[in-house]
Amino acid sequence: MAEHYTALTVSVAAYCKTCGRETQHRVDGHRKGPCLACIERLNAAHASAPLKAEVARQLSLFAMGVDL
């Protein structure tokens, strides 16, 4: 049975399957949420990843190939 926490609980110490050790977990809606160490690792990986493609700019919306 899952544990429920009080409304003022911010984080709890629990075993993380991904990390393989006991870490702090966020409490979401009175239930244990994701591991804070895993969240930091994923955010760092996401921030350091290069963009895959540059977004093409639309130079002129109404020109349609006509030189003005």
C-alpha positions in Angstrom: 0.0 0.0 0.0 1.3 3.4 -0.9 2.1 5.9 1.8 0.3 9.2 2.0 1.9 12.4 3.4 0.5 15.5 5.0 -0.2 18.6 2.9 2.8 20.5 4.3 5.3 17.7 3.4 7.8 18.9 0.7 10.1 15.9 0.4 10.8 12.5 1.8 13.7 10.1 1.9 12.9 6.9 0.0 14.6 4.3 -2.2 15.0 5.3 -5.9 15.0 2.4 -8.3 16.9 4.5 -10.9 19.7 5.7 -8.6 19.8 2.4 -6.7 20.1 4.2 -3.3 18.0 6.2 -0.8 17.5 9.8 -2.0 15.1 12.7 -1.4 11.8 12.5 -3.4 9.3 15.3 -4.1 5.8 14.9 -2.6 3.0 15.5 -5.2 -0.6 15.5 -4.0 0.1 13.7 -0.7 2.0 10.9 -2.5 5.7 10.3 -3.2 6.9 11.9 -6.5 10.1 11.6 -8.5 13.6 11.5 -7.2 15.1 15.0 -6.8 18.6 13.7 -7.9 17.1 12.2 -11.1 15.3 15.4 -11.9 18.5 17.5 -11.6 20.4 15.0 -13.8 17.6 15.1 -16.5 17.5 18.9 -16.4 21.2 19.2 -16.8 21.2 16.8 -19.7 18.4 18.7 -21.4 20.1 22.0 -20.9 23.4 20.8 -22.4 21.8 19.1 -25.4 22.3 21.0 -28.7 19.3 22.0 -30.7 18.6 19.5 -33.5 17.5 21.9 -36.2 17.3 25.7 -36.6 13.9 27.1 -37.1 13.5 28.6 -40.6 12.5 32.3 -40.6 9.7 33.6 -42.7 11.1 36.7 -44.4 8.0 38.2 -45.9 4.5 36.9 -45.3 2.7 38.6 -48.2 5.5 39.0 -50.8 4.9 35.6 -52.6 8.0 35.9 -54.8 7.2 39.5 -56.0 10.0 42.0 -55.7 8.7 45.3 -54.3 
